[in-house]
């Protein structure tokens, strides 16, 4: 789609809306984090493949001696839903991150510390599940990289939300072993009866699949 087919409807610091005229008299609205010059709608597949995602979503698995691995999820207030939703840590890829050898891994490590107080050590594992996925392409070109962090955290008292910035609001956190993660998948709702985001389901499914095991752990 040519760039000149996009007309700005609304713009703000984090989200903009563009009117995409894809045929004479035919319009489609695109909510985006991009500028007009960088809309995915006007990119080739090769250009999208070469670009960094807008943000990252983390699958965080905590280990400690004498306990089975547990999946970390936290309650974060999501303004469009008006609810605290059970979610994985997540955040936007900064411009500085894009200059690093592994941008989304850099973002993941930074966001984990900011949102949970957990500092990744050299002995912990940080790897990409997927470098780029679209969130909800029927209304937005927002994209995320999926990153898994397997961290040894014997002292849970280090977990805090002191790094919250701007509009971020966090509630409590939860740790799920495989049995309870499966129960959460089957129910489709959290302990309060509230539905959870699709990225929560991604983290749950990846955790119970065992695909994150290293040879030493598996």
C-alpha positions in Angstrom: 0.0 0.0 0.0 1.5 3.4 -1.0 2.5 5.7 1.9 0.4 8.5 0.5 -2.8 6.4 1.0 -2.4 7.0 4.8 -4.0 10.1 6.3 -3.4 11.1 10.0 -6.6 11.1 12.0 -5.1 11.4 15.5 -1.6 11.4 17.0 -0.2 11.3 20.5 3.1 10.2 22.2 2.3 6.5 22.2 -0.6 5.9 19.9 -1.8 7.3 16.6 -4.6 6.5 14.2 -4.4 6.6 10.4 -7.0 6.3 7.8 -5.8 3.9 5.2 -7.6 4.4 1.9 -7.0 1.0 0.3 -9.3 1.6 -2.7 -11.4 4.5 -4.1 -14.0 5.3 -1.4 -12.7 2.5 0.9 -11.2 3.2 4.2 -9.6 1.2 7.1 -8.5 2.7 10.4 -5.1 1.7 11.8 -4.2 2.3 15.4 -0.4 2.3 15.6 2.7 3.3 17.5 4.4 4.3 14.2 4.8 7.5 12.3 3.3 7.8 8.8 6.7 7.0 7.3 7.0 3.8 9.2 3.6 2.2 9.0 3.7 -1.5 8.4 0.8 -1.1 5.9 3.3 0.6 3.5 6.2 -1.8 4.1 7.2 -4.9 2.2 7.5 -8.2 3.9 11.3 -7.9 3.8 11.1 -4.4 5.5 8.9 -5.7 8.3 11.3 -8.7 8.8 14.2 -6.3 9.1 12.5 -4.1 11.7 12.4 -4.4 15.4 9.0 -5.0 17.1 7.3 -2.3 19.1 7.6 -4.1 22.4 8.4 -7.3 24.2 6.3 -9.8 26.2 8.1 -12.0 28.7 7.6 -15.6 29.8 9.4 -15.5 33.2 10.2 -18.8 34.8 11.6 -18.7 38.3 13.7 -21.5 39.8 15.0 -22.1 43.3 16.6 -25.1 45.0 14.2 -27.7 46.3 11.2 -26.3 44.3 9.8 -27.0 40.9 10.0 -24.2 38.3 7.2 -21.7 38.5 5.8 -19.2 36.0 5.7 -15.6 37.1 2.6 -13.5 36.3 1.5 -10.1 37.8 -1.6 -8.0 38.0 -1.3 -4.8 35.9 -4.0 -2.2 35.5 -5.0 -2.0 31.8 -6.9 1.2 31.2 -8.9 0.1 28.1 -10.4 -2.7 30.1 -10.7 -0.8 33.4 -9.3 -3.9 35.2 -6.2 -5.3 36.8 -5.4 -8.2 34.4 -3.1 -11.1 35.1 -0.3 -10.5 32.7 3.4 -11.3 32.0 5.9 -8.5 32.3 6.1 -6.4 29.1 7.3 -3.1 27.7 8.3 -1.1 24.7 11.6 -1.4 22.8 13.6 1.8 23.4 15.6 3.5 20.7 18.8 2.7 22.7 17.8 -1.0 22.8 17.6 -1.1 19.0 21.3 -0.3 18.8 22.2 -3.4 20.9 23.2 -6.7 19.3 20.0 -8.4 20.6 17.5 -5.6 21.0 14.5 -7.5 22.3 16.6 -9.4 24.8 18.0 -6.2 26.1 14.5 -4.8 26.4 13.4 -7.9 28.2 16.1 -7.8 30.8 15.5 -4.1 31.5 11.7 -4.5 31.7 12.0 -7.5 34.1 14.1 -5.4 36.5 11.9 -2.3 36.2 8.7 -4.2 36.8 9.8 -6.9 39.2 13.1 -5.9 40.8 14.6 -9.2 39.5 18.1 -8.7 38.1 19.2 -11.2 35.4 22.5 -13.0 36.2 25.1 -14.5 33.9 23.9 -17.9 34.9 20.3 -17.2 34.0 18.9 -17.9 30.5 17.5 -15.3 28.2 16.3 -16.3 24.7 13.8 -15.5 22.0 10.6 -17.5 21.6 9.7 -15.4 18.6 11.3 -12.2 17.3 8.1 -10.6 16.0 4.4 -11.3 16.3 1.4 -9.1 15.6 -0.9 -8.4 18.5 -4.3 -7.8 16.9 -3.8 -7.1 13.2 -7.5 -6.5 12.6 -7.1 -3.0 14.2 -3.5 -2.3 14.8 0.0 -3.0 13.4 1.4 -3.3 17.0 4.0 -6.0 17.3 5.9 -7.7 20.1 8.9 -9.9 20.4 8.4 -12.9 22.7 11.3 -13.6 25.1 11.7 -16.2 27.8 13.8 -15.6 30.9 14.6 -18.5 33.2 16.0 -17.0 36.4 17.2 -18.5 39.6 15.5 -16.4 42.4 15.9 -18.2 45.8 14.8 -15.1 47.7 11.4 -13.9 46.6 11.6 -10.8 48.8 13.6 -9.1 46.0 10.4 -8.9 43.9 8.9 -5.4 43.9 7.2 -2.9 41.5 9.3 0.1 42.5 10.4 0.7 38.9 6.8 1.5 37.7 6.8 4.7 35.6 4.2 7.0 34.2 0.7 5.5 34.1 1.9 2.0 35.1 -0.1 0.5 38.1 0.7 -3.0 39.4 -1.1 -5.2 41.9 0.2 -8.4 43.4 2.0 -11.2 41.6 1.4 -14.9 41.3 3.7 -18.0 40.8 2.2 -21.0 39.0 3.7 -24.5 39.0 2.8 -26.7 36.0 -0.4 -28.1 37.6 -1.8 -24.7 38.5 -0.8 -23.3 35.1 -2.8 -26.0 33.4 -5.8 -25.2 35.6 -5.5 -21.6 34.6 -5.4 -22.6 30.9 -8.5 -24.7 31.3 -10.5 -22.1 33.2 -9.7 -19.2 30.8 -10.0 -16.8 33.8 -8.0 -15.7 36.7 -8.8 -16.4 40.4 -11.2 -13.4 40.4 -13.1 -14.7 37.4 -11.6 -12.1 35.0 -10.4 -13.0 31.5 -6.7 -12.6 30.8 -4.8 -11.2 27.8 -3.7 -13.4 24.9 0.0 -13.0 25.9 -0.8 -14.5 29.3 -2.1 -17.6 27.4 1.1 -17.6 25.3 3.2 -17.6 28.5 1.1 -20.3 30.1 1.2 -22.6 27.1 4.9 -22.1 26.5 5.6 -22.9 30.2 3.5 -26.1 30.4 4.9 -27.3 27.0 8.4 -27.7 28.4 9.9 -26.1 25.3 11.9 -23.8 27.5 13.9 -26.7 29.2 17.6 -26.8 28.6 19.3 -30.1 28.2 20.4 -29.9 31.9 16.8 -29.1 33.1 14.9 -31.5 30.8 
